[in-house]
Amino acid sequence: EHFIFEITGKGSKLDQFIAIMKPLGLVEICRTGVAAMNRGPQAM
């Protein structure tokens, strides 16, 4: 079985999630840091 999680939140919450998942066999982590998205009809 394989699972992919996409999570957002404060860094401390992400660290807690990672700490919970490591004993369950977490294999790979990719963290993007801060990202922004524009709202509305105009492109960025």
C-alpha angles and dihedrals in degrees: 000000000000130000133189119199126193111193135172132193144089117334092247091057091048090051089052091051091050091049090053094047099046095074088049091060105272105183108178138020130191119185119186100189119215116359130178134204127194119231122216139037098300121091120234 
